[in-house]
Amino acid sequence: MSVFPVEPWAVRETSLDIDTLGQTESLFSLSNGHIGLRGNLDEGEPFGLPGTYLNSFFEERPLPYAEAGYGFPEEGQTILNVTNGKVFRLLVDDEPFDVRYGRLHAHERVLDLRAGTLLRDVEWSSPAGQRIKVRTVRLVSLEQRSVAAFLYEVEPVDQPARVIVQSELVANEDVPTPSKDPRVAAALGHALTAEGHYAHDLNAQLLHRTNASALRLGAEMDHEVEAPVPVRSHTESTEDWARTTFACELQPGQRLRIVKYLAYGWSSQRSRQAIRDQVHGAVAGAKLGGWDGLVKAQRTYLDQFWAQADVEVEGDAEIQQAVRFALFHLMQAGARAEARPIAAKGLTGRGYDGHVFWDTESFVLPVLTYTHPQVARDGLRWRHDTLDLARDRARQLGLKGATFPWRTIRGQECSAYWPAGTAGFHVNADIAAAVVRYVQATGDVQFEIDHGLELLVETARLWRSLGHHDRHGVFHIDGVTGPDEYSAIADDNVYTNLMAQLNLRSAADVAERHPDRARELGVDDEEISSWRDAAARVHLPYDHELGVHQQSANFTLHQEWDFANTPKENYPLLLHYPYFDLYRRQVVKQADLVLAMHWRGDAFTPEEKARNFHYYDERTVRDSSLSACTQAVMAAEVGHTELAYDYLGEAAFVDLYDLQHNAGDGLHMASLAGTWLAIVAGFGGMRDYGGELSFLPRLPARMNRLRFALTIHGDVLRVTVEHGHATYAVDQGEVRLRHHGEEVTVRAGAPVTRPIPEPHPSTPAPLQPRGRAPHRREREVQVPG
C-alpha cells in the first residue's frame, strides 16, 4: 500500500523516512523539460541521490569491450549532475539544521499537482533545545524556461534565536556510487571544469565546461530578503561554489523570508560571455515579475493543461491520484524541452544514464499527442534534428536510409550490447508511427512537410534495405530484436514487421501527398512502388496448430521456461540467468506480440487477439515496467476487464509504491504514460488506426465512472464512460468517431450517448506464470474533492 495519503490533486508525505529518500526525491522532482531538480531536502543532506539536470547536458565516456567488433559504438553518453542551486544551509544558534540530529517534531512535503510546486513544512528542535519552524516552496518555471525559484522562511517558536541562512551554488558535488544493477547510470566523478565565477551583492554566478563533450554551462542565483529586523548579508564565490549568507536575530513569531532566483544556460557553441549574459538575463526576467508572478504563471499554465488533459476516475481514489501524478510528470518532462528529447527517466534521476529509448515514441508521445500536442511535436523535431547522425549509423551498418539509436542523449548510438541495442531496429518504425499519429491527430500539414516526410522516407528506406523478398516474393526482416528483450536476434518479429509495414505504407502515402518535397529527397515512383510491395507481402509467422501468431519465427516451438521451479526472488530473470538461457525459451520479458495487437490492432481479427493474448499472457513475466500497461489495454479489449484493472494498478503504482525497488534512480516515464494508456486505451477503448478515431469503452466492476479528454485537430473531445453507456461531447467544432463499430458525429452543444454492449470473452482468463500474476486490487473508498 502507498505511504502517501490518497488525495486527488497532491502527493503528500506526512513524515520523513530517511530510508526512502531516494524514492521520494524522484517522486517530488520538479522539471520543465529543460531543467530538472530532484526533490532533495533543502539543506542538501541527508540524501538518496543528489540531482540537478539539464536536458541533453552530458559527458562522453568510453565503452569498454572484452572483444571489439565492427560497428560497435565506441563512446557512451551520461547525463551529468550539474551545479546544484537548491541548497540552503541553516544554522540556529550555531547548530546546523539537520533532520538526523536534534528532534523532528513535524515534517511534511506536498507535491501540488495544480500549482506545480513542492511545499515543505518542518518543525525541529536543535540538540540545544532551540525550536524553529521552516517553510519552503520550490518551483521550476513552466513559463520561463531557464528559471527555478525558491521561497525559504524561518521562524523561532518559543525563544529568541540567532539565525544564519547560507544559500549556495555547488558544482561537482559528491554523489553515491551506483549499484550493480546495469540499469543504473555509470558514475563519472567530478566532470565539470571551472571557467569563471563572480559574486556581487546578493548575486553569484559559476561557469563550467565538460572535457569530452565540450559543453559549456552557466548557473546564477540572486535573492530578495524580508525580515522585521536588520539582516546582514554577503556573497562569496570560488571555482566550484558560491554562497550568499544571511544573518539576523529573530524573536518568537518573527520570520526571515528569502526568495532565491536560479537560472541555467548551456551550449555546445556559445562563448563564456554569451552564457554569462544569458543566465544573468534569465534571473533579471524572473525578478521582473517576482515570486508572486512566477507562482501565478505556474498555476495559469497548469490550469490550461488540466482543462485539456485531465482524467477523472470515480470509484478508485488511488488510481485517480496516480493518473494525475502521471500526467503531471509527463507534462513536466516535455513542457519546455523544445526540440530536445524526453528521456526514459525524464529529468528525475540518472537511471539508464539519462538516455532516450523507443519508450518515448511508443508510450510517452502517444499520450502527449492527445493531451499536449505541441510537446509531442517538439519531441519529433528532435528526432529530425538528429537525422544526419542516424544516416551515418545506417551507412556504418551497410544499410540505406536512417538507423536511429537504441539509446542515446545526443543522437549517437550508446548501447554497448548490440543484441538488445543495434538489433532493436523497431525504434525506427516507432518514430515513424509517432509522426503519423501526431499528424493525424493534429492535422499539422506543415510539420508533415518540414519534418515528418523526411523521417518517414529515411526510415522506409531502412526497412527496404534491411528486409528481403524470398523466392516466393514474401518480405522478411531477419535477425532483429523486438520489444521483448528475452528473445534477441530473431527472424520476422511480428511487432517489428507490422510496424515496418505501417512505416512503408505511410511513407508512400505522404510522398504521394507532397510530390515536390518527395522529389527533393530523391523519391521516385519506383521507390514508392517498392515500399508498397514490401508492405503488402510482409511475413507474419503463425502457428496453425496452436491457432496463434508466433512472436517471431518458430517462437512457439522453443522450449518452455520452467516457471514452477523459478523462485520469486529470481525475478527479474536477467539478473539471475544468462541471456543465452532466456533467448532460447518461451519466456517473455515484456509485451511484444501483445503490443503489436495494441498499436496494429487493425492487422488482427478479434478472435486472433483473444487467442494471442491468452497464449502470451501465460508466458509474460513483466520484468519490464513497459509491460503491464499494454497487458491492461489488451485484456480490456478481449473482455477480461477485471484482469485489466489489476494490470492497471501495477502500471500506475510502479513509482508511487516503488514496485520494482528502483524508483530512486528516477521515475519510469513509460509506465507513467502507461497509466493513461491503460485507462484511456484500455477502459476507454480508444484507438486511432489510419486516422480514424474509435472507442470500445467498457468499465471493470470496480470502477464507477471514467471521464477523459482528447485534443483532436485543436478541438477537445470529452468522453464519459459509465456502466452501460458512454457519452461523447466536444467543446467546439465537430469530431467523427466510431463507438463499438457505429459511426458517430459529435458536434459542439450536442453530446452523443451510446449503449455499451456486455463483454463476451471468447477465451477464459489466462493464468500468469507462477508468482507473476498482478496484485488483485479491491475496490477503494472514493475520497471527496
Summary of the structure (lengths in Angstrom):
residues: 785
radius of gyration: 26.8
end to end distance: 21.1
largest distance: 90.2
contacts: 2900
relative contact order: 0.10
helix: 34%
strand: 25%
